[in-house]
Amino acid sequence: MPTTDLLFPADPAQRAVARRLYALAAPQPIISPHGHVDPAILAEDRPFPDPARLLIVPDHYLTRMLLSQGVPPADLGVPTVDGSPTEADGRTIWRRFAAHWHLFRGTPSRLWLEQTFTDVFGVRTPLSPATADAVYDELAARLAEPEFRPRALFERFGIEVLATTESPLDDLGQHAKLAADGWGGPGGRVITTFRPDNVVDMEFDGWAENVARLGEITGEDTGTYAGYLAALRRRRAAFIAAGATCTDHGHPTARTLALGADEAARLYDKGLRGVADAADAETFRAHMLLESARMSLDDGLVMQLHPGAVRNHNRWLYARHGRDVGGDLPQATEYLHALTPLLDAYGNDPRLRVVLYTLDEYTFSRELAPLAGGYAALYLGAPWWFLDSPEVLRRFRESVTESAGFYNTAGFVDDTRAFCSIPVRHDVARRVDAAYLARLVTEHRLGEDEAAETIVDLAYRLPKKVFKIGENVL
């Protein structure tokens, strides 16, 4: 990334220190331990499609903003659930997006996209309705070059490890191809993450059918609770064999609960018979977090807990376009009491690693930092999703450092489906950290030598350690 003063302090003394610290962080390899890039992009290594289908159609940060101003996702090429037609012409989508570019003033989406234009593609023409075609043509020309195919960009981005996220029902075929090409498998450059929500959450569409499919894949009898647990263990082992070092749990809340085996089996049976209610589903999710922790003690996978999202709040959007297209919203989330059963059981066991995230930044200083500062098993994940912005990244450091320090945090995660935005998002985080550390130095709260060591730890060494990147988790 070019050295500019982007996101650096206005104060000249702090800015000078921030420049020096950033110069140490900028060249560090990227560790991307949590995200949602489709592994087929790298397994197949085909040229990217046109600029609109690469940068706009799959990015719900962008399409939801235009929806808020009355532009339906179908007009931006977002596929529909029933297969009904959507805009298919990339240039038309691009022009429509450019006509609404002013909506993104001051947003991280604009920052990321502008930096992607300049730093990834070398396109420096400012986007506007008048320049839409010129920018589109420049991007299209780059995408036709071999240097802009996915694997070539992966190398140029300086990515050391990229973790994708797959369901237990995924056959991991793309990861097998990556392993065959020398890109995947344990210790590989592209690894998977075990995301069991669709077989753990009874409120997930098709849960019972998913559980039955889990049984077919594993050869276990998922008609029984004991068989269900055995099937989950088998899939975890398969994911580890494909390179996984982590699990990921996207529950609505952080609630954990220790049920007896008979009570858990009774709830499980209610779910299979289709008579479980919302309270049953929440109880079962809470219990399964504790079961997942037990499994992690056995197989070494790091747990990531991403609670607090109200999924598919925009019901029209969900009915028309499905999941993960911008219809989710954050809610207030409680951690202190919710996590007590898990922490009572395993919180002081350093063999367990649980990385906690939040969509409720008010919990940073009140709950999350004190928890991470007091339990060996807990680490704080970076702000994500609605919070992955320069201002919240800054507030995160200000809120948590005094209680948890730097070393109970887990480094930055980009949590993105947008492959070309990965280096930009990591660069933003490194700039914010450089600015924060520079303030500590100029306030005589930290020596610059210590700040220099810390920023490299935050950018590179901490995420490798916390997420067991490059380690055998068993």
ZISULDA-V970752 format. One record per residue. N is the residue number from 1. RES is the residue in one small letter. SS is DSSP state (H for helix, E for strand, - for the rest). PSI is psi in radians with two decimals (none if undefined). Layout:
n: {N N}
res: {RES RES}
ss: {SS SS}
psi: {PSI PSI}
This chain:
n: {1 2 3 4 5 6 7 8 9 10 11 12 13 14 15 16 17 18 19 20 21 22 23 24 25 26 27 28 29 30 31 32 33 34 35 36 37 38 39 40 41 42 43 44 45 46 47 48 49 50 51 52 53 54 55 56 57 58 59 60 61 62 63 64 65 66 67 68 69 70 71 72 73 74 75 76 77 78 79 80 81 82 83 84 85 86 87 88 89 90 91 92 93 94 95 96 97 98 99 100 101 102 103 104 105 106 107 108 109 110 111 112 113 114 115 116 117 118 119 120 121 122 123 124 125 126 127 128 129 130 131 132 133 134 135 136 137 138 139 140 141 142 143 144 145 146 147 148 149 150 151 152 153 154 155 156 157 158 159 160 161 162 163 164 165 166 167 168 169 170 171 172 173 174 175 176 177 178 179 180 181 182 183 184 185 186 187 188 189 190 191 192 193 194 195 196 197 198 199 200 201 202 203 204 205 206 207 208 209 210 211 212 213 214 215 216 217 218 219 220 221 222 223 224 225 226 227 228 229 230 231 232 233 234 235 236 237 238 239 240 241 242 243 244 245 246 247 248 249 250 251 252 253 254 255 256 257 258 259 260 261 262 263 264 265 266 267 268 269 270 271 272 273 274 275 276 277 278 279 280 281 282 283 284 285 286 287 288 289 290 291 292 293 294 295 296 297 298 299 300 301 302 303 304 305 306 307 308 309 310 311 312 313 314 315 316 317 318 319 320 321 322 323 324 325 326 327 328 329 330 331 332 333 334 335 336 337 338 339 340 341 342 343 344 345 346 347 348 349 350 351 352 353 354 355 356 357 358 359 360 361 362 363 364 365 366 367 368 369 370 371 372 373 374 375 376 377 378 379 380 381 382 383 384 385 386 387 388 389 390 391 392 393 394 395 396 397 398 399 400 401 402 403 404 405 406 407 408 409 410 411 412 413 414 415 416 417 418 419 420 421 422 423 424 425 426 427 428 429 430 431 432 433 434 435 436 437 438 439 440 441 442 443 444 445 446 447 448 449 450 451 452 453 454 455 456 457 458 459 460 461 462 463 464 465 466 467 468 469 470 471 472 473 474}
res: {m p t t d l l f p a d p a q r a v a r r l y a l a a p q p i i s p h g h v d p a i l a e d r p f p d p a r l l i v p d h y l t r m l l s q g v p p a d l g v p t v d g s p t e a d g r t i w r r f a a h w h l f r g t p s r l w l e q t f t d v f g v r t p l s p a t a d a v y d e l a a r l a e p e f r p r a l f e r f g i e v l a t t e s p l d d l g q h a k l a a d g w g g p g g r v i t t f r p d n v v d m e f d g w a e n v a r l g e i t g e d t g t y a g y l a a l r r r r a a f i a a g a t c t d h g h p t a r t l a l g a d e a a r l y d k g l r g v a d a a d a e t f r a h m l l e s a r m s l d d g l v m q l h p g a v r n h n r w l y a r h g r d v g g d l p q a t e y l h a l t p l l d a y g n d p r l r v v l y t l d e y t f s r e l a p l a g g y a a l y l g a p w w f l d s p e v l r r f r e s v t e s a g f y n t a g f v d d t r a f c s i p v r h d v a r r v d a a y l a r l v t e h r l g e d e a a e t i v d l a y r l p k k v f k i g e n v l}
ss: {- - - - - - - - - - - H H H H H H H H H H H H H H H - - - E E E - - - - - - H H H H H H - - - - - - H H H H H - - - - H H H H H H H H H - - - - H H H H - - - - - - - - - - - - - H H H H H H H H H H - H H H H - - - H H H H H H H H H H H H H - - - - - - - - - - - H H H H H H H H H H H H - - H H H - H H H H H H H H - E E E E E - - E - - - - - - H H H H H H H H - - - - - - - - - E E - - E E - H H H H - - - - - - H H H H H H H H H H H H - - - - - - H H H H H H H H H H H H H H H H H - - - - E E E E - - - - - - - - - - - H H H H H H H H H H H H - - - - - H H H H H H H H H H H H H H H H H H H H H H - - E E E E E - - E E - - - - H H H H H H H - - - - - - - E E - - - - - - - - - H H H H H H H - - - - - - - E E E E - - - - - H H H H H H H H H H - - - - - E E E - - - - H H H - - H H H H H H H H H H H H H H H - - - - E - - - - - - - - - H H H H H H H H H H H H H H H H H H H H H H H H - - - - - H H H H H H H H H H H H H H H H H H H - - - - - - - -}
psi: {2.44 2.59 1.89 3.12 0.32 2.17 0.15 2.77 2.64 -0.51 2.21 -0.69 -0.80 -0.68 -0.67 -0.73 -0.72 -0.70 -0.77 -0.70 -0.74 -0.63 -0.45 -0.62 -0.63 -0.73 -0.03 2.47 2.65 2.19 2.02 1.48 -0.07 2.09 -3.09 0.52 2.39 2.09 -0.36 -0.51 -0.77 -0.55 -0.71 -0.46 0.72 2.72 2.53 2.70 -2.87 2.85 -0.64 -0.76 -0.38 -0.80 -0.42 -0.95 -0.80 0.00 1.73 -0.30 -0.67 -0.83 -0.53 -0.56 -0.75 -0.60 -0.65 -0.30 0.31 0.11 1.94 2.59 -0.53 -0.56 -0.22 0.23 0.14 2.19 2.65 2.72 -0.71 0.06 0.15 2.72 2.53 2.97 2.22 -0.26 2.05 -0.69 -0.66 -0.75 -0.79 -0.77 -0.73 -0.73 -0.82 -0.56 -0.34 0.31 -0.52 -0.37 -0.36 0.16 2.25 0.00 2.70 -0.49 -0.74 -0.76 -0.87 -0.78 -0.75 -0.73 -0.56 -0.76 -0.89 -0.82 -0.53 -0.79 -0.12 0.42 2.01 0.09 2.09 2.38 2.40 2.95 -0.60 -0.49 0.11 -0.85 -0.69 -0.77 -0.74 -0.81 -0.69 -0.79 -0.75 -0.67 -0.73 -0.75 -0.33 -0.17 2.52 -0.53 -0.18 0.31 2.79 -0.83 -0.62 -0.71 -0.69 -0.81 -0.79 -0.57 -0.29 0.52 2.17 -0.79 2.35 2.16 2.24 -3.12 2.14 2.68 2.70 -0.33 -0.12 2.42 -0.05 0.43 -0.68 -0.63 -0.56 -0.70 -0.73 -0.73 -0.72 -0.51 0.05 0.27 -0.30 -2.84 3.09 2.24 0.14 3.07 -0.47 2.08 2.90 2.94 2.42 1.95 1.66 0.23 -0.71 -0.13 0.02 -0.62 1.90 -0.34 -0.03 2.35 2.23 0.44 -0.86 -0.71 -0.65 -0.70 -0.69 -0.73 -0.66 -0.73 -0.71 -0.73 -0.69 -0.26 0.26 2.69 1.59 0.14 -0.21 2.68 -0.71 -0.70 -0.63 -0.82 -0.69 -0.67 -0.73 -0.72 -0.69 -0.74 -0.65 -0.75 -0.68 -0.66 -0.69 -0.72 -0.45 0.06 -0.06 2.45 -0.09 2.73 2.90 2.35 2.01 1.01 2.70 -0.57 3.03 0.22 2.37 2.71 2.41 1.85 2.65 2.78 -0.68 -0.73 -0.70 -0.72 -0.66 -0.78 -0.76 -0.77 -0.68 -0.73 -0.78 -0.58 -0.04 0.40 0.12 2.42 -3.07 -0.66 -0.67 -0.75 -0.74 -0.70 -0.73 -0.73 -0.78 -0.74 -0.70 -0.41 -0.69 -0.69 -0.68 -0.66 -0.72 -0.74 -0.65 -0.59 -0.54 -0.75 -0.11 -0.01 2.39 2.31 2.35 2.28 2.02 1.33 3.02 0.01 2.26 1.83 2.43 0.70 -0.65 1.62 -0.63 -0.77 -0.73 -0.79 -0.61 -0.70 -0.13 -2.84 2.79 0.70 0.32 0.15 0.11 2.69 2.67 2.76 2.83 2.43 2.32 2.36 -0.67 -0.95 -0.58 -0.66 -0.10 -0.80 -0.72 -0.74 -0.63 -0.67 -0.76 0.05 -0.45 0.18 1.89 -0.15 -0.43 2.38 2.13 2.07 2.08 2.32 2.91 2.63 0.10 1.58 -0.28 -0.23 -0.13 -1.00 -0.52 -0.66 -0.91 -0.83 -0.82 -0.63 -0.86 -0.53 -0.07 -0.06 2.32 -0.48 -0.24 2.44 2.69 2.18 2.76 2.75 2.42 2.84 -1.96 -0.24 -0.03 1.25 2.76 -0.74 -0.74 -0.62 -0.70 -0.81 -0.57 -0.88 -0.73 -0.57 -0.60 -0.37 -0.68 -0.47 -0.67 -0.21 -3.01 -0.50 0.07 0.23 2.89 0.25 -3.01 2.48 2.42 -0.41 0.76 2.64 -0.24 1.61 -0.75 -0.18 -0.13 -0.91 -0.57 -0.79 -0.72 -0.63 -0.73 -0.80 -0.70 -0.62 -0.73 -0.75 -0.67 -0.72 -0.73 -0.82 -0.61 -0.64 -0.75 -0.65 -0.82 -0.32 0.10 0.58 -0.19 2.36 2.59 -0.51 -0.70 -0.68 -0.67 -0.73 -0.70 -0.72 -0.56 -0.64 -0.81 -0.69 -0.58 -0.96 -0.70 -0.88 -0.62 -0.76 -0.91 -0.73 0.14 0.65 2.23 0.05 2.73 1.99 -0.36 none}
